[in-house]
Amino acid sequence: MAPNPDSYEARYMNADAAVIQSRKPMPWWFFAILGVAALVSVGSGLASGSFAALLSLPVIAVVALVLSVLRVVVTREFVHVQLGLWGPKIALADILSIEAMDYPAMRYGGWGIRRGLDGSWAYSTPGGNGRCVRIEYRDGDRTKAVCVSTNDADEVVSAVRSLKAGGTGVRVETESLAAPEEAEVPRASEDAAKARR
């Protein structure tokens, strides 16, 4: 999870009021592919003596900047999703269902901003743990669905469900709650062993 909001999240996604936030950058090879495309563009421009091919360089730079990070910010009112400059802002009150799952790359034909055959949208980046959050929500009279890849899918789902159930959004450590049960198991097996003797 992203420990501190960056300036974009703070300004446009209300991240200062975040209950949970997640950032998933594009993998290194995405930028390597764009770098190769830029080199090919420069090479073809120099080889042909025409600098028209160099006009693709600003486009490549914009793609690299705009699609470099997928952000998810959950506040007490909204789930903000943005891959670059695009993505929905979903009111918690409009969410009908939310679940964590493995990202179905085949359903969406890859990664990026994609539309599935079922009409849902995906905002995804490759890599990470391959997990995503699927949200179904009301938008006026229509029901829409979005699939968002994040390395923190289970945490995002848990936070949204807690907020919708009237929770405060404050995290509770569960490890200490599980420890006493684990401690009792060996003791019970020791008592059973003594009883057999």
N, C-alpha and C positions, 0 to 999 in steps of 0.2 A: 504494500500500500504506500501511497505517496505521503510522507510524513508532514510536509508543509505545502500549502497551495502555492503554485507559481503565480506570477502576476496576471497571466491570462485567466486562470481559474478564479482568482480572487475578483477580477473585474467583471468577467462575463458569466461565471457559473456559480456565483454566491458561495465560493469555497470557504470563506471565512466562517460560514455557518454550517459547514459540512459535518455530518454524522460519520460518513465514510467517504473516502475518495480513492481513486485508483488511476494510475497512469500506465499505459502499455505502449512503449515506443515500437516503431517499425524495427525489424531486425537489421543487422549490419549489412546483409546482402541486398536489401532494398536500396540502400544508398550506394552500394557497389554497382548495381545495375544502372542506376541513374548516372553514376560517374562514368561508366563505360559509354552510355548514350551520349553524354556530354563530350567525351573524347572522340567518338565517331563523328559527331556533329562538327567539332573543330577540325578534325582531320580531313573530312570531306570538303569543308569550306576552304581549307588551305590548299588541298590537292587540286580542286577545280578552279581556284582563283575567284570563286564566287562566295561572297560572304553572306548570302541569303540563308545558308544552312546554319549560320551562327544565330539566327533569330530564334532557333529552338532552345538556346541556352537559358534565356529568361523563363521560358515555360518549364524547363527541367528544374530550375532553381525554385520556382513557385511550387511545383509538385512536391519537391523535397521538403520545403518548409511547411506547406499546408497539410500534408498527409503524414507528417513524421510522428505524431503522438495521438493515441486514442485516450480520451479522458472520460471518466465516470465520476460524477459527484452526486452524492445523496444528501439532501438536506431534509428538514422536517416537513417540507411542502412538495419538493420536486425531486425527480431523478433527472439529472442533466447528463446528456451523452453528446460528445463531440469528437469526431474524427476530423482533425483540422478545424475548419469553420462550420462543418455540417453535422447535424444530428438533432434529435428531438429533445424537448424539455417536457417531461411527462409529470403531471400532477399526481401525487400519491393517491389522492382521492379517486382518480380515474383508473388506477391499476386494478385489473380484474384478476390477473394471476401473474406469478413470477416464479421461475425455476432456474436452477443451475444445471447445466448439461455440457456435454462435449460439443464443441463447435462443429456443426454439420457443413463442412466446406463444400461437399458435393451438391448439397441442396442449393447453395448460393453461387456455385461456380467459382469459388476462390475466396479471396479476401479483398478488403477495401469497403467501399459503399456499394452494396449489391442488393438487388431485388430478387426474392425467391419466387418460384412458380406459384406459391400459395398467397402471394401478395405482400408478404412480410418483408421488412428491410433488415439488412445486416450491416453493422458497423464493426469491422474486424481488422485485426492485424495478425499476421502469422507468427508462429513461435510461442514462447511462453509455455504454459501448461496445457494449452489446447481447450480451455474451458470458456464458457460463455454464460450470459444471463439472457433468458428469453422472457420478455414482458409482453403481456396482452393488456391493452388499455382501451378505454373509451375515448373517442375523439368526436364530440358531437353525437350524432346518431349512429356513427360507424364504430366498429371494433377494429383496431389495428394491432399489429404485432411487430416487435423489433427484437433482434438478436445481437447482443453486444459482447464481443470477446473481452475478457478481463482475467488476469491471473488471480483475482480476488472474488470469483463468482459466488462462492458459498457465503462469504462475508457480506457481499452486497445483498444477496437474497435474504439473509438473516436480518440485516439492518432494516430493509424495506418491510419485511413481515412484522418485525417488532414495532416499527413506527405505525403501521396500519392497524395493529392490534392495540394501539394506545400506549406503546412503550415510550420511554424517554430518549431512546437512542444511545444511552450510556452503556458501554460494554461491561459485562460481568465476566470475570475470569472463572472458568469452569474447572480448571485443573485441581484447585483446592477442594472442590466439591466431590471429585471422583476419588481423591486420595484415601479417605476413610474406608470406603468400600474395598479398595484394593488391599488395604492393611488388614481388613477383617478376613479376607479369603485365606491367607496362609494360616492364621490363627485357627480358623474353623477346621482346616485340614489337619493341623497338629492335634486338635481335640479329638478328631475322628480316629487318628492314629493311636492316641492314648487309650481310647475306649476299646479298640480292637485288642490291645495287649491284655 
